[in-house]
Amino acid sequence: MCRNIRQLHNFEPPATPDEVQAAALQYVRKVAGSTKPSQRNQEAFDRAVAAVAAATAELLEALVTTAPPKDREIEAAKAKERAAQRYAS
């Protein structure tokens, strides 16, 4: 599950709220040990996702770097190439 959490800092364009939400959801799923909580735990699960998303957004806004922003398309192409090499027969 955690492999789906991607770096969100220092990209152009910046991370979207949907990307932050998706990362928070993956994190909470990993910590909780399930992808779908029971009805009884749904409220706690949703609160945790909201709290992690808020903390992540706050962190991304506060981080400072002198490195130039990364291009999303170039980074995606690099990841695709790494995957192709990893899973080549």
VMD Tcl script that builds the backbone (N, CA, C; Angstrom):
set m [mol new atoms 267]
animate dup $m
set s [atomselect $m all]
$s set {name element resname resid chain x y z} {
  {N N MET 1 A 0.812 -1.206 0.000}
  {CA C MET 1 A 0.000 0.000 0.000}
  {C C MET 1 A 0.850 1.263 0.000}
  {N N CYS 2 A 1.887 1.335 0.807}
  {CA C CYS 2 A 2.668 2.564 0.914}
  {C C CYS 2 A 3.444 2.887 -0.358}
  {N N ARG 3 A 3.647 1.904 -1.204}
  {CA C ARG 3 A 4.349 2.197 -2.446}
  {C C ARG 3 A 3.574 3.175 -3.306}
  {N N ASN 4 A 2.286 3.313 -3.057}
  {CA C ASN 4 A 1.459 4.234 -3.829}
  {C C ASN 4 A 1.592 5.668 -3.357}
  {N N ILE 5 A 2.225 5.890 -2.228}
  {CA C ILE 5 A 2.424 7.252 -1.749}
  {C C ILE 5 A 3.622 7.817 -2.489}
  {N N ARG 6 A 3.413 8.895 -3.183}
  {CA C ARG 6 A 4.459 9.507 -3.993}
  {C C ARG 6 A 4.924 10.808 -3.348}
  {N N GLN 7 A 6.149 11.180 -3.692}
  {CA C GLN 7 A 6.665 12.462 -3.237}
  {C C GLN 7 A 5.781 13.568 -3.795}
  {N N LEU 8 A 5.430 14.513 -2.953}
  {CA C LEU 8 A 4.550 15.599 -3.373}
  {C C LEU 8 A 5.241 16.961 -3.358}
  {N N HIS 9 A 6.392 17.035 -2.739}
  {CA C HIS 9 A 7.077 18.316 -2.579}
  {C C HIS 9 A 7.934 18.655 -3.793}
  {N N ASN 10 A 7.978 19.918 -4.129}
  {CA C ASN 10 A 8.862 20.500 -5.131}
  {C C ASN 10 A 8.563 20.010 -6.547}
  {N N PHE 11 A 7.291 20.029 -6.909}
  {CA C PHE 11 A 6.889 19.713 -8.270}
  {C C PHE 11 A 6.227 20.921 -8.900}
  {N N GLU 12 A 6.333 20.987 -10.200}
  {CA C GLU 12 A 5.639 22.015 -10.959}
  {C C GLU 12 A 4.724 21.314 -11.941}
  {N N PRO 13 A 3.450 21.496 -11.886}
  {CA C PRO 13 A 2.694 22.290 -10.921}
  {C C PRO 13 A 2.671 21.603 -9.549}
  {N N PRO 14 A 2.383 22.377 -8.498}
  {CA C PRO 14 A 2.378 21.825 -7.136}
  {C C PRO 14 A 1.334 20.725 -6.971}
  {N N ALA 15 A 1.492 19.962 -5.910}
  {CA C ALA 15 A 0.546 18.880 -5.602}
  {C C ALA 15 A -0.861 19.441 -5.447}
  {N N THR 16 A -1.812 18.702 -5.957}
  {CA C THR 16 A -3.208 19.110 -5.857}
  {C C THR 16 A -3.807 18.590 -4.551}
  {N N PRO 17 A -4.903 19.184 -4.114}
  {CA C PRO 17 A -5.588 18.646 -2.923}
  {C C PRO 17 A -5.975 17.176 -3.086}
  {N N ASP 18 A -6.314 16.764 -4.300}
  {CA C ASP 18 A -6.654 15.355 -4.544}
  {C C ASP 18 A -5.448 14.441 -4.316}
  {N N GLU 19 A -4.264 14.887 -4.730}
  {CA C GLU 19 A -3.051 14.092 -4.512}
  {C C GLU 19 A -2.717 13.998 -3.025}
  {N N VAL 20 A -2.893 15.094 -2.309}
  {CA C VAL 20 A -2.660 15.094 -0.864}
  {C C VAL 20 A -3.652 14.146 -0.189}
  {N N GLN 21 A -4.906 14.211 -0.586}
  {CA C GLN 21 A -5.950 13.338 -0.029}
  {C C GLN 21 A -5.637 11.868 -0.307}
  {N N ALA 22 A -5.208 11.566 -1.523}
  {CA C ALA 22 A -4.892 10.182 -1.886}
  {C C ALA 22 A -3.718 9.652 -1.067}
  {N N ALA 23 A -2.705 10.479 -0.856}
  {CA C ALA 23 A -1.564 10.062 -0.042}
  {C C ALA 23 A -1.995 9.827 1.403}
  {N N ALA 24 A -2.846 10.701 1.928}
  {CA C ALA 24 A -3.340 10.544 3.295}
  {C C ALA 24 A -4.153 9.258 3.425}
  {N N LEU 25 A -4.979 8.983 2.449}
  {CA C LEU 25 A -5.789 7.773 2.469}
  {C C LEU 25 A -4.901 6.530 2.462}
  {N N GLN 26 A -3.885 6.514 1.618}
  {CA C GLN 26 A -2.969 5.373 1.567}
  {C C GLN 26 A -2.244 5.185 2.896}
  {N N TYR 27 A -1.818 6.290 3.494}
  {CA C TYR 27 A -1.120 6.210 4.777}
  {C C TYR 27 A -2.036 5.614 5.850}
  {N N VAL 28 A -3.241 6.116 5.953}
  {CA C VAL 28 A -4.173 5.631 6.970}
  {C C VAL 28 A -4.529 4.166 6.708}
  {N N ARG 29 A -4.699 3.793 5.463}
  {CA C ARG 29 A -4.961 2.387 5.144}
  {C C ARG 29 A -3.824 1.496 5.630}
  {N N LYS 30 A -2.595 1.947 5.408}
  {CA C LYS 30 A -1.435 1.159 5.823}
  {C C LYS 30 A -1.396 1.030 7.341}
  {N N VAL 31 A -1.552 2.125 8.031}
  {CA C VAL 31 A -1.494 2.111 9.490}
  {C C VAL 31 A -2.640 1.278 10.070}
  {N N ALA 32 A -3.830 1.412 9.498}
  {CA C ALA 32 A -5.000 0.687 9.996}
  {C C ALA 32 A -4.958 -0.794 9.619}
  {N N GLY 33 A -4.224 -1.120 8.581}
  {CA C GLY 33 A -4.128 -2.505 8.157}
  {C C GLY 33 A -5.303 -2.984 7.336}
  {N N SER 34 A -6.076 -2.051 6.811}
  {CA C SER 34 A -7.198 -2.446 5.957}
  {C C SER 34 A -7.486 -1.355 4.944}
  {N N THR 35 A -8.029 -1.767 3.817}
  {CA C THR 35 A -8.363 -0.791 2.782}
  {C C THR 35 A -9.774 -0.251 2.945}
  {N N LYS 36 A -10.611 -1.007 3.643}
  {CA C LYS 36 A -11.984 -0.567 3.865}
  {C C LYS 36 A -12.351 -0.858 5.316}
  {N N PRO 37 A -12.545 0.193 6.102}
  {CA C PRO 37 A -12.883 -0.035 7.507}
  {C C PRO 37 A -14.327 -0.527 7.664}
  {N N SER 38 A -14.593 -1.129 8.789}
  {CA C SER 38 A -15.966 -1.543 9.088}
  {C C SER 38 A -16.809 -0.295 9.307}
  {N N GLN 39 A -18.117 -0.464 9.271}
  {CA C GLN 39 A -19.009 0.681 9.503}
  {C C GLN 39 A -18.732 1.302 10.866}
  {N N ARG 40 A -18.433 0.478 11.818}
  {CA C ARG 40 A -18.176 0.957 13.170}
  {C C ARG 40 A -16.927 1.836 13.241}
  {N N ASN 41 A -15.954 1.556 12.393}
  {CA C ASN 41 A -14.694 2.304 12.401}
  {C C ASN 41 A -14.614 3.386 11.333}
  {N N GLN 42 A -15.627 3.502 10.488}
  {CA C GLN 42 A -15.572 4.434 9.360}
  {C C GLN 42 A -15.340 5.875 9.800}
  {N N GLU 43 A -16.024 6.327 10.838}
  {CA C GLU 43 A -15.880 7.712 11.288}
  {C C GLU 43 A -14.458 8.001 11.753}
  {N N ALA 44 A -13.875 7.111 12.536}
  {CA C ALA 44 A -12.504 7.294 13.013}
  {C C ALA 44 A -11.531 7.283 11.835}
  {N N PHE 45 A -11.773 6.397 10.886}
  {CA C PHE 45 A -10.946 6.296 9.688}
  {C C PHE 45 A -10.998 7.606 8.902}
  {N N ASP 46 A -12.194 8.132 8.684}
  {CA C ASP 46 A -12.364 9.379 7.936}
  {C C ASP 46 A -11.715 10.564 8.650}
  {N N ARG 47 A -11.847 10.602 9.969}
  {CA C ARG 47 A -11.199 11.676 10.746}
  {C C ARG 47 A -9.681 11.606 10.602}
  {N N ALA 48 A -9.148 10.390 10.647}
  {CA C ALA 48 A -7.700 10.218 10.513}
  {C C ALA 48 A -7.222 10.667 9.135}
  {N N VAL 49 A -7.953 10.307 8.096}
  {CA C VAL 49 A -7.579 10.727 6.736}
  {C C VAL 49 A -7.591 12.251 6.638}
  {N N ALA 50 A -8.608 12.887 7.181}
  {CA C ALA 50 A -8.691 14.355 7.145}
  {C C ALA 50 A -7.539 14.989 7.913}
  {N N ALA 51 A -7.202 14.433 9.062}
  {CA C ALA 51 A -6.104 14.991 9.873}
  {C C ALA 51 A -4.761 14.829 9.167}
  {N N VAL 52 A -4.529 13.666 8.575}
  {CA C VAL 52 A -3.267 13.438 7.864}
  {C C VAL 52 A -3.188 14.335 6.625}
  {N N ALA 53 A -4.290 14.496 5.917}
  {CA C ALA 53 A -4.298 15.374 4.739}
  {C C ALA 53 A -4.011 16.816 5.139}
  {N N ALA 54 A -4.602 17.273 6.235}
  {CA C ALA 54 A -4.361 18.642 6.702}
  {C C ALA 54 A -2.902 18.823 7.110}
  {N N ALA 55 A -2.349 17.855 7.826}
  {CA C ALA 55 A -0.947 17.940 8.244}
  {C C ALA 55 A -0.016 17.919 7.031}
  {N N THR 56 A -0.351 17.112 6.034}
  {CA C THR 56 A 0.458 17.032 4.824}
  {C C THR 56 A 0.423 18.348 4.058}
  {N N ALA 57 A -0.756 18.922 3.909}
  {CA C ALA 57 A -0.882 20.207 3.213}
  {C C ALA 57 A -0.098 21.293 3.946}
  {N N GLU 58 A -0.189 21.299 5.272}
  {CA C GLU 58 A 0.553 22.280 6.082}
  {C C GLU 58 A 2.058 22.096 5.890}
  {N N LEU 59 A 2.508 20.852 5.893}
  {CA C LEU 59 A 3.925 20.568 5.688}
  {C C LEU 59 A 4.383 21.044 4.315}
  {N N LEU 60 A 3.636 20.713 3.273}
  {CA C LEU 60 A 4.025 21.111 1.923}
  {C C LEU 60 A 4.098 22.623 1.768}
  {N N GLU 61 A 3.206 23.334 2.434}
  {CA C GLU 61 A 3.229 24.796 2.368}
  {C C GLU 61 A 4.434 25.380 3.097}
  {N N ALA 62 A 4.905 24.701 4.137}
  {CA C ALA 62 A 5.986 25.227 4.963}
  {C C ALA 62 A 7.376 24.870 4.439}
  {N N LEU 63 A 7.482 23.815 3.641}
  {CA C LEU 63 A 8.794 23.382 3.160}
  {C C LEU 63 A 9.402 24.398 2.208}
  {N N VAL 64 A 10.713 24.599 2.358}
  {CA C VAL 64 A 11.452 25.547 1.524}
  {C C VAL 64 A 12.625 24.802 0.907}
  {N N THR 65 A 12.892 25.077 -0.354}
  {CA C THR 65 A 14.031 24.455 -1.027}
  {C C THR 65 A 14.631 25.423 -2.028}
  {N N THR 66 A 15.915 25.238 -2.300}
  {CA C THR 66 A 16.565 26.042 -3.336}
  {C C THR 66 A 16.666 25.265 -4.641}
  {N N ALA 67 A 16.297 23.993 -4.589}
  {CA C ALA 67 A 16.339 23.160 -5.798}
  {C C ALA 67 A 15.232 23.580 -6.756}
  {N N PRO 68 A 15.510 23.497 -8.040}
  {CA C PRO 68 A 14.459 23.831 -9.009}
  {C C PRO 68 A 13.344 22.793 -8.935}
  {N N PRO 69 A 12.106 23.206 -9.203}
  {CA C PRO 69 A 10.989 22.244 -9.166}
  {C C PRO 69 A 11.164 21.156 -10.218}
  {N N LYS 70 A 10.695 19.964 -9.881}
  {CA C LYS 70 A 10.761 18.836 -10.803}
  {C C LYS 70 A 9.565 18.891 -11.742}
  {N N ASP 71 A 9.788 18.435 -12.947}
  {CA C ASP 71 A 8.728 18.358 -13.951}
  {C C ASP 71 A 8.005 17.030 -13.783}
  {N N ARG 72 A 6.704 17.070 -13.621}
  {CA C ARG 72 A 5.920 15.853 -13.382}
  {C C ARG 72 A 6.043 14.854 -14.529}
  {N N GLU 73 A 6.030 15.337 -15.750}
  {CA C GLU 73 A 6.088 14.437 -16.900}
  {C C GLU 73 A 7.429 13.731 -16.991}
  {N N ILE 74 A 8.506 14.451 -16.726}
  {CA C ILE 74 A 9.840 13.850 -16.766}
  {C C ILE 74 A 9.978 12.808 -15.662}
  {N N GLU 75 A 9.518 13.142 -14.462}
  {CA C GLU 75 A 9.596 12.191 -13.347}
  {C C GLU 75 A 8.735 10.957 -13.606}
  {N N ALA 76 A 7.577 11.137 -14.229}
  {CA C ALA 76 A 6.717 10.001 -14.563}
  {C C ALA 76 A 7.396 9.101 -15.593}
  {N N ALA 77 A 8.066 9.704 -16.559}
  {CA C ALA 77 A 8.774 8.917 -17.566}
  {C C ALA 77 A 9.922 8.129 -16.927}
  {N N LYS 78 A 10.636 8.747 -15.991}
  {CA C LYS 78 A 11.718 8.041 -15.288}
  {C C LYS 78 A 11.155 6.855 -14.498}
  {N N ALA 79 A 10.041 7.061 -13.818}
  {CA C ALA 79 A 9.423 5.983 -13.033}
  {C C ALA 79 A 8.966 4.851 -13.943}
  {N N LYS 80 A 8.422 5.203 -15.091}
  {CA C LYS 80 A 7.964 4.189 -16.044}
  {C C LYS 80 A 9.142 3.364 -16.545}
  {N N GLU 81 A 10.250 4.027 -16.813}
  {CA C GLU 81 A 11.453 3.333 -17.274}
  {C C GLU 81 A 12.005 2.404 -16.187}
  {N N ARG 82 A 12.023 2.873 -14.945}
  {CA C ARG 82 A 12.474 2.023 -13.837}
  {C C ARG 82 A 11.579 0.797 -13.695}
  {N N ALA 83 A 10.278 0.986 -13.822}
  {CA C ALA 83 A 9.339 -0.128 -13.728}
  {C C ALA 83 A 9.555 -1.114 -14.869}
  {N N ALA 84 A 9.790 -0.602 -16.059}
  {CA C ALA 84 A 10.017 -1.475 -17.210}
  {C C ALA 84 A 11.271 -2.322 -16.993}
  {N N GLN 85 A 12.313 -1.718 -16.446}
  {CA C GLN 85 A 13.535 -2.466 -16.171}
  {C C GLN 85 A 13.317 -3.481 -15.065}
  {N N ARG 86 A 12.571 -3.099 -14.043}
  {CA C ARG 86 A 12.341 -3.976 -12.903}
  {C C ARG 86 A 11.533 -5.203 -13.292}
  {N N TYR 87 A 10.535 -5.016 -14.151}
  {CA C TYR 87 A 9.630 -6.102 -14.493}
  {C C TYR 87 A 9.920 -6.743 -15.847}
  {N N ALA 88 A 11.048 -6.406 -16.440}
  {CA C ALA 88 A 11.423 -7.008 -17.729}
  {C C ALA 88 A 11.667 -8.504 -17.537}
  {N N SER 89 A 11.273 -9.262 -18.503}
  {CA C SER 89 A 11.440 -10.734 -18.411}
  {C C SER 89 A 12.829 -11.147 -18.825}
}
mol reanalyze $m
mol bondsrecalc $m
mol representation Tube
mol addrep $m
